[in-house]
Amino acid sequence: MITKYKLAKIICAFLPPIISQTIRNNIITISEGETLKLDFIKKSLTGSNFYGNTSDFHAFKFSIHGYFDWRNIILANKVLNYKVGDIIEVGANIGTETISFCDIAKKHGVKVYAFEPVSSNVQSLVLNKKQNRLQNLDIYSCLVSNKNGSDFFNLPSGNNSGSGYITQQNNSGNIKEYKVTTLDSEFKDEIISLISIDVEGFEYNVLKGAENLIQKNKPILVLEVNESYLKKRGHVELAELYAYLVNLNYYCYSINQIGIYEVDLNDFKVKSNKNWICVNKQDIALIKELNRSILLNAFNPLIGFNYLYL
């Protein structure tokens, strides 16, 4: 398997993201990569190195490509070229996007605030902050929701470091109680340009706890939207989330392989991980630029930040 792993790294280094992950899967599967359990250092497409182990599937993908979710990085860079302000990342996981957010933020003299409750994931964030000397990164080891206090959290299972979620029951040995905060209580005077939220069905709760912050700053919002998780875990319907954003004067777009498309609830197809980017009406001119940036870079081998179509 080590030979297949090395081959995948060589070949995928020269392929655009729209096909590189498919080619990787044809050479070595995610489960094979996880089985290798290799420590690695991989340069991200924005410059910082990521320190990880292939036993986690997020890390395994990063070790091949130098990114996990390249679209979020492209979008963040475009947003900061347009809007001045810090980045908030809720659900930072092991930091595959965090380090690139920090590289992008550094160019503009702004900061990244990363929220992550799971101790092993926080350790990864701290390690990567230290090794890359990311002075513009603040790490918060807690949950984020619509109220302050504490809550139970179902810890990630297996090799998926990002699968944990808030739960109302403490009936399992895999559940732990954590401090809960709101973004409104943490940020009063900071200028925020982008909020990225990936919390396995509790995105609506995080937004409700950031309403003052959102109304004041009108940041670009990047949200993981999973209709099943929203309903079963967050106890909110997809239409309710959408209506809430519309009432805040946001336009919602689905992030797809080669662009962004306006969300149509009548034609919404559920996928395991579907990201939205939501733009306040005052920034509607940015939509075309965001779409263009994803389209161009989908066919661009992401071999380095200087080679991105920005």
N, C-alpha and C positions, 0 to 999 in steps of 0.2 A: 504493500500500500504506500510505502514511503516514496517509491518510484513514481507512482501515479500522482501523488501529492506534489512532488517536485515538477512533474510534467505540467500539471494544471497551473502552477504558478508561472511557469515560463510562457505557456501559450496564452493564458488569459491576460498577461501583462500588456499584450499588444492588441487586444480586442475591445471594441466599444461595449459599454455596459448592457446594451439591449440584447446582446447575444452571449456575452462572456459568462454569465451565470448558467446559462443552458449548456454551454460547452463544458464548464466545470463539472456540472452534474453528470455529463456523459463520460468524463474521465475518472472522477472520484466522487462518491456520494457523500452527503453530509454525515451519515452514520459512520462511514469509513473514516472520515476526517476526525470525528469525535473520538473514535476508537484509538487513533494515534496518540492522543494526549500529549502533543508536542508543545513545549514552551516556544514562543516565537517573539521576534521584534519585527514589525512591519511598518514601513513608512506610509503614512496616509497620503491621500491625493492632495491634501493641503499643506503637507510638510512635516508635521509632528509624527513621532513614532508611536505605534500602539504596542503595548506589552501585554501579551495574553497567552492563552493555552487553547489548543484546538478542541479540547473536550467540550467547550461551549459552542453551540452552533453559530451564534453571532460572531464570536472570535474566529471560528474556523473560516467563515466567509471572508472576514476582514483579512485574515492571513494570506488569502489568495489574491484578493483584489485591491486591498488598501482602502476599502470602504465597506460599510454594511448597507446603508440606505443612501445612495449617492444623490438621489433627488432632493432630499432634505438639505443636503449640504449645498447643492447648486442654488436652491431657493433661498437659503439663508444668506448666501453671498450676494444674491441679487437684491434682497430686501435691504441689507446694510449699505449697499451702494445707493439706495433710494431714501432710506429713513435712518436717522441718527438715533441710537439708543442701544441699551443692553439686551442680551438674550436670556430668556428663562427657559430651562429645559426641565419639565416635570416627567419623571420616569426615565432617568438618565441611563439606567441599566449599568453595563460595565464600561461605558464611555466611548463606544465606537463612533458616535456622532459628536460627543462632547468635545473631543480633542480638536476636531475640525471646526466646530463652532468657535473654539478659543482662537484658532489660527485666523479665522475670518474676523473675529471681533478685535483681535490685536491690530489688524491693519487700520481699524477705524478708532482705536483708542478706547474701546468699550469693554464691558465685562460679560461673563457668562455665569449664571446662577443655576447650579445643577442640583435637583432634588432626587434622592434615591434612598429608600429605607433598608434594603437588604444588605446585611453587613459584608458579605462576600463581594457584592457589587460595589459597595462603597470602598472596599479595600482596593479594587481594581481602579476606581476613579482616583483615589489618593496616590496610588503607585504611578499612574500615568501623568498626574499633575506634577509629581515630584520629578520624574525622569525627564519630562519635557519642560520643566521650569515654567509652568503655566501660571504666572502671577495674576492673570486676569480671571481665574476660575475660583469661585466660592462653592463649596460642597455642603449641602444640607442633608443630614441623615435623618429623614422623617418622611411621613406621608403628607400628601396635600389633598385637601377636600374643601367642603363648603362650611366647615366649622372647625374651631380649635378644640383640642382635648386629646383623646386617644381613641384608637380603634383596633380591631383585630385584622390581621393580614395573613392571607393564605400564601405561604412561602412558595417560591418556584420549585417545580419538580423536575427531576431528571437533569438534562443538559440545557434546559431552556431558562436562562437567567432572567428573562423578561416576562415570565408567565404568572408572576404573583399578582394578587388582587385583594382589595379590601373585602372583608366578609363580616356578617353580623353575628356569627356563631363561633364559639370557642370549643369545638367538639372534636378536635383532631390534634395530634402531636405535631402536625406540620403548620400550625397556626400560632402566631406570635402577636403580642400587643405592642403597638408603636405610638409614639407621639404624632398628633395630627396638627397641621397648621393650615392657614389659608394664605394665598398670595397677597390678598389685601392687607393682612396683618404684618406681612414681612416687608412689603414695599410701599413706602409713602411718598418719597421725593425722587426716587430713581426714574429715569426716562427709559422706557422699554419699547423696543422696536419689534421684537418677535417673541412669541410664546409657543413652544413646542410641547405638546401633551400626548403621552402614550402611557395610559394607566389601566388598560385592560377592562374597559367598560365604565370607568368612573370619570370620563372626560367632562361630562356635564357638571358633575359636582365640583370639579376643579374650576371650571368657568364661573359657576355661581359664587365661589369663594374669591373670585378675582374681578368681580363686576365693577368695582370702583376703579381698579387699576386699568381695566379695559376701556371704560368710558373716558378716563382721563388721557390715556396714551394712544388709544386706538391702534394697538399693535397688530401686525400680521399674525394670524393664528394657524398653526399646523397641528391637526388633530388626527389621532388614529380613530376611525369610526368602524365599529363592528356591531351591527344591528343586534345580533344574538347576545353579545356581552353587555351591551347597553341595557337590554331588557332584563336579562337574567341576573346580572350583578348590580348594575346601577339603578335598576327599577325605573327606567325611563324609556319612552318610545323614541324611535328615530325622528319622527315628525316633531316631537317636543324639543329635541335638541336643535333641529333645523329652525323651528319657529323662534326659539330663544335667540339664536344668532341673527336671524333676520330682524328681530325687534331691536337688536343692538346696532342695526344698520350695516350688517355684514353681508357680503355676497359669498356664497360657498361654491368651491370648485373641487372636483375630484382629481387627485393626482394619479395619472396613468403613465404607461410606459413611455410615451413620447410627447406628453403635454398635459395640460390641465383643462377640464371640461366642466361646465356649469352643472351643479347637482340638480337632478330631476328626481324627486322622490317617487314619482309614478313609474320610473324606469330604473330604480335602484336595485342593483344586483349585489347580493351579499358575498363578500370574499373574506377569507380568514383575516387579512390585514388590509384595510382600505384607508388611505390617508386623504384628508381634505385639507385644502388651504383656504382660509377665509380672510377676505380683504374688506376693510371698511370702505364705505362708498367714497370717502374723501381720497382714497388711494386707488380708485378704479383704473387709473391710467397705467398702473403697474402690471395689470393682468397680462397684457400682450407681451411685456418683457419677460415675465415669469414663464409663460408658455413657450416663448421663443428659446429661452435658455435651456429648458428641459429638452426640447426638440433637437436643438443643435448638439447638445452634449450626449444625447442618447446614442448618437452615431460617432462619438469622439472617444478614442482610447484615452481614458483618464489617467495618463501617466504622470501627471504633475499639475500643480495649481497654475503654473504659468502657461499651461497648454489648454486651459478651459476656455470655452466660448462664454465670456462673461458679459 
